[in-house]
């Protein structure tokens, strides 16, 4: 009897207003929980997500065992707003999230840890926060609040400043970090007067944490103004970076541009007016959301051999908010 074929989208997770979804081995989307902000564990057994506490009000961080549906409020803090939870790769007993005394300040919310048993609630940095990245070995967390320096937290120690000038780059703001799969590379969206000539540009900076050097990819000037969320995603094999820009051709204004480039900066390709890039575990394709005339983003799949973009090979629910992860089925 021939072996059953696994659907090419198997393991993809995404969110809609209805909740958190997983594409199963047959390519059928399964609604896992009625909350849209979460992440699936690497073994596919547990879900971590944000949802209101038992008495309503501020969101807490919850886990759910997918085998039996048991839900647990890990934080249960009425006085703090908690959001954007992640599993820390290499540290299966730890959940990372943002917390603050005020709601919905993701760019400044403080990096916080808790054990999966609900103990050890620890605010890593009481002064600095912002978008973060977690190293694959469970040792480092990088984060920034749109400032000249970022921060590196080594598990169990005090945060240390991450200063781009120590890597040979002039940078005025660090915006969005992303660790390479081997943990040696750390990419940030950056802005600044890179040449010292009075201009202000944007780029993706890739820092080698061991060699202590850095390089800029896709330098450009944005005409959109303001701050935009900037996605950066490393391919699982560490060879490619997918990144999103705003305010430059071929798109304009608040319409996003999705690009890919080799990690050393070569073979840069424009894919589409898209965002929310998520890599297939085999690094051969990239899922993303393409901007459409209707205003409702459409899921697309980019082939990394031909760089062609095609519709998804499966019917997904309408109204996708984010593509989240792509775990091995």
C-alpha positions in Angstrom: 0.0 0.0 0.0 1.6 3.4 -1.0 2.6 5.7 1.8 0.2 8.6 2.4 1.6 11.9 1.1 1.8 14.8 3.5 0.2 18.0 2.2 2.7 20.7 1.2 1.2 23.1 3.7 1.1 20.7 6.6 2.3 22.3 9.8 1.5 25.9 8.9 -0.1 27.9 11.6 -2.0 31.2 11.2 -4.6 33.3 13.0 -8.0 34.8 12.1 -10.5 36.7 14.2 -12.0 33.2 15.1 -8.7 32.0 16.6 -5.5 30.0 16.0 -5.3 27.4 13.2 -3.1 24.6 12.2 -3.0 23.0 8.7 -3.0 19.2 9.2 -1.2 16.5 7.3 -4.1 16.3 4.7 -4.1 20.1 4.1 -7.2 20.8 6.2 -7.1 23.8 8.5 -8.0 22.9 12.1 -9.1 25.5 14.6 -7.1 24.8 17.8 -8.3 27.6 20.1 -10.6 30.5 20.0 -7.8 33.1 20.5 -5.7 34.5 17.7 -2.4 35.4 19.4 -0.3 32.4 20.1 2.4 29.9 19.1 2.6 26.1 18.8 5.4 24.2 20.5 8.0 22.6 18.3 6.7 19.1 19.1 3.2 20.2 18.2 1.8 19.1 21.6 1.1 22.4 23.3 -0.1 25.9 22.5 0.7 29.1 24.2 -1.5 32.1 23.7 -2.8 35.3 25.2 -6.4 35.7 26.4 -8.4 37.5 29.1 -7.9 36.3 32.7 -10.6 34.3 34.5 -12.3 37.5 35.6 -11.9 39.3 32.3 -10.0 42.5 31.9 -6.3 42.4 31.1 -4.9 39.6 29.0 -3.0 36.8 30.7 -0.7 34.1 29.1 -2.3 30.7 28.8 -1.2 27.2 27.7 -3.3 24.4 26.2 -2.5 20.7 26.0 -3.7 19.7 22.6 -4.1 16.0 23.6 -6.7 16.7 26.2 -7.7 20.3 25.6 -6.7 21.3 29.2 -6.1 25.1 29.5 -4.0 26.8 32.1 -3.6 30.5 33.0 0.1 30.7 33.6 0.3 34.4 34.7 -3.1 35.2 36.3 -2.1 38.8 37.0 -5.0 41.3 37.2 -2.6 44.3 37.4 -0.5 43.7 34.3 -1.2 43.4 30.6 0.6 40.5 29.1 0.9 39.7 25.3 2.8 38.1 22.5 3.9 34.8 24.1 6.5 32.5 22.6 8.1 29.2 23.4 11.9 29.7 23.9 13.7 27.3 21.5 16.1 25.2 23.4 14.3 25.8 26.7 11.1 23.8 26.7 10.2 24.8 30.3 10.1 28.5 29.6 7.6 30.9 28.0 8.6 34.4 26.9 6.2 37.3 26.6 5.8 41.0 27.0 4.2 42.7 30.0 3.4 46.2 31.1 1.1 48.1 33.4 -0.5 49.7 30.4 -2.3 48.0 27.5 -1.2 47.6 23.9 2.3 49.2 24.1 4.1 46.4 22.2 7.0 48.6 21.1 7.9 49.2 24.7 6.4 46.3 26.7 8.9 44.6 29.0 10.4 41.2 28.2 9.2 38.7 30.8 9.6 35.0 31.5 7.6 32.3 33.3 7.9 28.6 33.7 5.4 26.3 32.0 4.4 25.2 35.5 3.3 28.8 36.3 6.3 29.6 38.5 9.2 32.0 38.2 7.5 35.1 36.8 10.5 37.3 35.9 10.6 40.7 34.3 14.0 40.6 32.5 14.3 44.3 32.1 12.3 46.9 34.1 13.4 49.8 31.9 13.7 48.6 28.3 11.5 46.5 26.1 10.2 46.2 22.5 10.2 43.6 19.8 12.4 40.6 20.6 14.1 37.6 19.2 15.1 34.3 20.9 18.3 32.4 20.2 17.8 28.8 19.2 20.0 27.5 22.0 17.9 29.0 24.7 20.7 31.3 25.8 20.1 34.8 24.4 17.2 37.2 23.9 17.6 40.4 21.8 15.2 43.3 22.0 14.9 47.0 21.3 12.5 49.9 21.6 13.4 51.8 18.5 16.6 53.2 20.1 20.3 53.6 19.1 21.2 50.5 21.1 19.5 47.2 21.5 19.8 44.9 24.4 21.0 41.3 24.8 19.8 39.2 27.7 21.7 36.0 28.5 19.6 33.6 30.5 20.1 34.1 34.2 22.2 37.2 33.9 21.6 41.0 33.6 20.8 42.6 30.2 23.8 44.1 28.3 23.6 46.8 25.7 24.0 45.8 22.0 25.9 48.6 20.4 26.2 48.4 16.6 29.3 50.6 16.6 31.2 47.7 18.2 30.4 45.8 14.9 31.6 48.6 12.7 28.2 50.1 11.7 26.7 53.5 12.2 23.1 53.0 13.3 20.6 55.4 15.0 17.8 53.0 15.6 17.5 49.2 16.0 13.9 48.1 15.3 13.3 44.4 14.9 15.8 41.6 15.7 15.9 38.0 14.3 18.5 35.3 15.2 19.9 33.0 12.6 19.1 29.3 13.0 22.7 28.6 14.3 22.5 31.6 16.7 25.7 33.2 15.3 23.9 35.8 13.2 21.6 38.5 14.5 19.7 40.6 12.0 17.9 43.9 12.8 15.9 46.4 10.8 18.0 49.6 11.3 17.9 53.3 10.4 20.4 56.0 10.4 23.0 58.1 8.7 25.1 55.2 7.6 27.8 57.2 5.8 27.9 60.3 7.9 26.7 62.6 5.1 23.5 63.8 6.8 21.0 61.4 5.2 18.7 59.0 6.9 18.2 55.6 5.4 16.8 52.2 6.3 18.4 48.8 5.9 18.7 45.3 7.3 21.8 44.9 9.3 23.3 41.4 9.8 25.7 41.1 12.7 28.1 38.2 13.2 28.2 37.7 17.0 31.4 35.7 16.9 33.4 37.7 14.4 32.1 41.0 15.8 31.4 42.5 12.4 28.3 43.7 10.6 27.0 44.4 7.1 24.0 46.3 5.6 21.5 44.7 3.2 19.0 46.6 1.1 19.8 50.2 2.0 16.9 52.5 1.0 15.2 55.7 1.8 11.6 55.5 3.0 9.1 58.1 1.8 6.2 56.8 4.0 7.3 58.4 7.3 6.4 57.0 10.7 7.2 53.6 12.2 5.9 50.4 10.5 6.2 46.8 11.8 9.1 45.3 9.9 9.2 41.5 9.5 12.5 39.7 9.2 12.6 35.9 8.9 15.7 33.6 8.4 15.2 30.5 6.3 15.7 27.3 8.5 18.9 26.5 6.6 20.3 29.9 7.4 20.9 30.8 3.8 18.2 33.4 3.2 16.6 36.4 4.8 13.0 37.5 4.0 12.2 41.1 5.0 9.5 43.7 4.6 9.9 47.4 3.7 7.5 50.3 3.3 7.6 53.6 1.5 9.8 52.6 -1.5 9.1 51.3 -5.0 7.5 49.2 -6.4 4.9 49.7 -3.6 4.1 53.0 -1.9 2.8 54.4 1.4 1.5 51.7 3.7 1.7 48.9 1.2 4.4 46.5 2.1 7.2 45.2 -0.1 8.5 41.6 0.5 12.1 40.8 -0.5 14.5 37.9 -0.1 18.3 38.0 -0.2 21.1 35.7 0.7 22.3 36.3 4.2 25.6 37.8 2.9 23.5 40.2 0.8 23.6 38.6 -2.7 20.8 37.5 -5.0 18.3 40.0 -3.7 14.8 39.4 -5.2 11.5 41.3 -4.9 8.7 38.9 -4.4 5.4 40.8 -4.0 3.5 43.4 -2.1 3.5 41.2 0.9 4.1 40.8 4.6 4.1 38.1 7.4 6.7 35.8 5.8 7.0 32.3 7.2 9.4 29.7 5.9 8.7 26.1 5.1 10.9 23.9 7.4 12.8 22.6 4.2 13.6 26.3 3.2 12.3 25.6 -0.3 9.3 27.8 -0.1 8.0 30.9 1.7 4.4 31.6 2.7 3.3 35.2 3.1 0.2 37.5 2.9 0.0 39.6 -0.3 -1.8 42.9 -0.3 -4.9 43.0 -2.5 -7.2 45.6 -3.9 -10.0 44.6 -1.6 -7.8 45.3 1.5 -8.0 41.7 2.6 -4.5 40.1 2.4 -4.3 36.9 0.3 -2.1 34.0 1.3 0.6 33.2 -1.3 3.5 30.7 -1.6 6.9 31.7 -3.1 9.1 29.0 -4.7 12.7 29.6 -3.7 14.1 27.8 -6.7 12.2 29.8 -9.3 11.1 32.8 -7.2 7.6 32.5 -8.6 4.6 33.3 -6.5 1.5 31.2 -6.6 -1.8 30.9 -4.7 -1.9 28.5 -1.8 -2.5 24.8 -2.7 -5.3 24.6 -0.2 -8.4 26.5 0.8 -7.9 28.5 4.0 -10.4 30.5 6.0 -10.9 34.1 4.9 -9.7 37.0 7.0 -6.2 35.7 7.9 -4.6 38.2 10.3 -1.1 36.7 10.5 0.9 33.7 9.4 2.6 32.6 12.5 4.9 29.5 12.3 5.5 26.5 10.1 6.3 23.4 12.2 7.4 20.0 10.9 4.3 17.8 10.6 
